Amino acid sequence: MKVVDAIARILKIEGTEFLSAYPTTAVIEAAAKADIRPVLCRQERVGVGIADGYARVKNGKTLAVFCMQYGPGAENAFPGVATAYSDSTPMLLLPLGHPRDRAQVFPLFSSARTYASVTKSVE
């Protein structure tokens, strides 16, 4: 089993109904296989807004998830995540990461380091 398949399986077990996403990331295909409907957006900030709105409507009782590509995708999603954090909106963000062979290649945007100030937990 691949890591993305395990992520999708856990999301399904946790009751995730749909995955707000900006292409391209392997989690989208894995979620679709796990019967989680992908909802694609054309800009990362919009995708975060979809997850944020869903979490608010469901009052945080159903897991709201947004995933995007690493690097520029994570940078573009930052304002939406900061807004959700300041409003205490529960959401799971999956920016994924650089491939291991490129993890230390310049320029490198570190999602974990950058998002630490606007999230409850970063790993």
C-alpha positions as CSV (number, residue, x, y, z in Angstrom):
1,M,0.0,0.0,0.0
2,K,1.3,3.5,-0.9
3,V,1.3,6.3,1.6
4,V,-1.4,8.2,-0.4
5,D,-3.7,5.2,-0.3
6,A,-3.2,5.0,3.5
7,I,-4.1,8.7,3.8
8,A,-7.2,8.3,1.7
9,R,-8.3,5.2,3.7
10,I,-7.9,7.1,7.0
11,L,-9.8,10.1,5.6
12,K,-12.6,7.7,4.6
13,I,-12.7,6.1,8.1
14,E,-12.8,9.6,9.6
15,G,-15.9,10.4,7.6
16,T,-14.5,12.6,4.9
17,E,-17.2,13.2,2.3
18,F,-15.2,15.2,-0.3
19,L,-11.7,16.4,-0.8
20,S,-11.2,20.0,-1.8
21,A,-8.0,20.0,-4.0
22,Y,-5.8,21.9,-6.4
23,P,-4.2,19.6,-9.0
24,T,-2.0,17.9,-9.1
25,T,-1.3,15.7,-6.2
26,A,-1.5,11.9,-5.9
27,V,-4.0,12.2,-3.0
28,I,-6.7,13.2,-5.4
29,E,-6.6,9.9,-7.3
30,A,-6.2,7.9,-4.1
31,A,-9.2,9.7,-2.5
32,A,-11.4,9.0,-5.6
33,K,-10.5,5.3,-5.4
34,A,-11.5,5.4,-1.7
35,D,-14.9,6.8,-2.7
36,I,-14.2,10.3,-1.5
37,R,-15.4,12.9,-4.1
38,P,-12.6,15.2,-5.2
39,V,-13.7,18.8,-5.7
40,L,-11.1,20.6,-7.8
41,C,-10.5,24.3,-7.7
42,R,-8.6,26.7,-10.0
43,Q,-6.7,28.5,-7.2
44,E,-5.4,27.3,-3.9
45,R,-7.0,30.1,-1.9
46,V,-10.4,29.1,-3.3
47,G,-9.8,25.5,-2.3
48,V,-9.1,26.5,1.2
49,G,-12.2,28.6,1.2
50,I,-14.3,25.6,0.1
51,A,-13.0,23.5,3.0
52,D,-13.3,26.4,5.4
53,G,-17.0,27.0,4.4
54,Y,-17.8,23.3,4.6
55,A,-16.3,23.1,8.1
56,R,-18.3,26.1,9.2
57,V,-21.6,24.8,7.8
58,K,-21.0,21.4,9.4
59,N,-19.9,23.1,12.6
60,G,-16.7,21.1,12.6
61,K,-18.5,17.7,13.0
62,T,-17.3,16.4,9.6
63,L,-13.7,16.6,8.6
64,A,-12.9,19.3,6.1
65,V,-9.8,18.6,4.0
66,F,-7.8,20.6,1.4
67,C,-4.8,19.3,-0.5
68,M,-2.5,20.9,-2.9
69,Q,0.9,20.6,-4.5
70,Y,4.0,21.5,-2.5
71,G,5.9,24.7,-3.0
72,P,3.9,27.3,-4.9
73,G,0.6,25.6,-4.0
74,A,1.4,25.8,-0.3
75,E,2.4,29.4,-0.6
76,N,-0.8,30.4,-2.4
77,A,-3.0,28.6,0.2
78,F,-1.4,30.5,3.1
79,P,-3.8,33.4,3.3
80,G,-6.8,31.1,3.4
81,V,-5.3,28.9,6.1
82,A,-4.4,32.0,8.2
83,T,-8.0,33.2,8.0
84,A,-9.4,29.8,9.0
85,Y,-6.9,29.6,11.9
86,S,-7.8,33.1,13.1
87,D,-11.5,32.1,13.0
88,S,-10.8,28.8,14.7
89,T,-12.2,26.8,11.8
90,P,-11.2,23.1,12.0
91,M,-9.6,21.8,8.9
92,L,-7.0,19.4,7.7
93,L,-4.5,20.7,5.2
94,L,-2.4,18.3,3.1
95,P,0.4,20.3,1.3
96,L,2.4,17.1,0.9
97,G,6.1,17.7,0.4
98,H,9.0,17.8,-1.9
99,P,10.2,14.4,-3.3
100,R,13.0,13.2,-1.1
101,D,15.6,13.6,-3.7
102,R,14.7,17.3,-4.0
103,A,14.0,18.1,-0.4
104,Q,17.1,20.3,0.1
105,V,17.3,21.8,-3.4
106,F,17.2,25.6,-3.6
107,P,14.7,27.3,-3.7
108,L,12.8,25.4,-1.0
109,F,9.6,26.5,0.5
110,S,9.1,24.8,3.9
111,S,5.4,24.3,4.5
112,A,6.1,23.1,8.1
113,R,8.2,26.0,9.0
114,T,5.9,28.6,7.3
115,Y,2.6,27.2,8.6
116,A,3.7,26.8,12.2
117,S,2.4,30.2,13.1
118,V,-1.1,29.7,11.6
119,T,-1.9,26.1,12.5
120,K,-2.6,24.2,15.6
121,S,-0.2,21.4,14.6
122,V,2.4,20.9,11.8
123,E,4.2,17.8,10.9
